[in-house]
Amino acid sequence: MSNEKFTVAQMVKALKHCKGMVYLAAEHLGCHHQTVYNYIAKHPKVKAASEFESGKMLDVSEMTLYNAIMDGQAWAVSLHLKTKGKNRGYVERQEQSGPDGGPVPIQVQAIDYDAAIAPITRGSGTDSTAPGDD
């Protein structure tokens, strides 16, 4: 006998009702979101329902993007080219350079570890005064 609070069918129904949104499904069931994640990890039917709902949401999002592209919305065209058009050279890059396009100056500074921690370790003895003890 299982000690699980919900049946697989209840969990699947909640995920379908909430379009695969785990936190909303948890709220719908009155449990913690980790409980839903645990069912997804343990039960293949719950995992399949979660993946199906996520896939549907992705399809709806892509169709909305497609419609925006067909409507000529520049943001949608740009997003599509930056993601799906990379293999055709539509890649956004950021170049880093120093003054007047030169190299980026890098300064390396050695730190004396013992000297750096000395003020901290110095006060660790029994004769030290703790802050607020004066």
N, C-alpha and C positions, 0 to 999 in steps of 0.2 A: 504494500500500500504506500502511496506517495504522500509526503507531508507538504506538498505544494498547495498554496492557497487558491490558485486559479487553475482551471482546466486549460488544455491547449486550445480548445475551441473558444473559450472566453478571451484568451490572449489574442488569437487570430482576429476575432470579431472586433476587439478594441483597436488593434492596429489598422484594420480596414476602415473602421469608423473615423479614425484620426489620421487617415491618409499616410500611415507609416511613421508619423511623428511620435517618437518614443516618449518624450516627456508628456505630451498630451494624452497618449494612451495610458500612461501611468496615472495621471491625474483622473482620467475617466474611470479607471479601475480602483482608485484609492490606494495606490501603492507607490513605492519609491521607483524612480526610473531604472535603477540598477536591477530591480526585479524583472523588468521587461527585457533588459539586456541579457539577464541570466536565462530567461526562457528562449530568447533568440539563439543563444549559444548552445542550449541543451536540446531544443526540440526542432527538428528539421522542418516541420510544418509551420512553425512560428517564424523561423528564419526565411522560409520561402515567401510567406505573407509579407514580411518586412521588405524583402528584396523586390517583390512585385509592386508594392505601393511606392517604393523609392523609384523604381523604373518608370512607373506611370507619371510621377511628378517630374522626372527628368524629361520625359516625352512632352509633357505639357509645356515645360519651360522652353524646350527647343522649338516647339511649334510657335510659341509666343515670340521668340527671337526671330524665327523665320518670317513671321508676319511683319515684324518691325523692319526687317531687312527689305522685304518686298514693298513696304510703305516708304522706303528711302530714308529711314531714320539713321543719321550718321553714327550715333553711338552704337547701334546694333551692327552696322556694317563694320565699323572699327573693331568691335569685340570679336566678331566672327573671323575677320582677317588675322587678328593677333593670336587667335587660338587655333582655328582650323586651317588658316592659311600660312602657317609657319613654313611648311615644306615648299611654298612658293616664294619665300623671302619676306613675307610680311611679319617681321620680328621687330619688336620695340626693344631697343637697347639703350642703356644709360652708360655714357662714357665718363670716366673719372680721370681728371687731369689736374695738374698743378697750375700755378699762375701762367698766363699766356699760353696755355695748351702744353706746357712742359710736364716733366715727370712730377709725381706727387712726392713731396719731400717727406722722408721718414726719419725720425730722430729716435735712436735707441739709447736708453739710459739704464745703466746698471744700478741695481739697488742693493745696498749692504743690508742683508736680512737681519743680521745680529744687531746692527745699529737701529734698524727700524723697529724691532720689537723690544729693545732695551727699556724704553719708558714704560712699557706694559709689564714686563717681567720684573722690573726693579721694584714695583709696588706690591709684589706678591709675597714678600716676607712678613714676619709677625710684627715688625715695627712700623709697618705702613699704616697710614691713616686713610680710612675709607672716606669717600666723599660724604660730607654732611656730619662728620664726627668732630668738627672743631668747635 
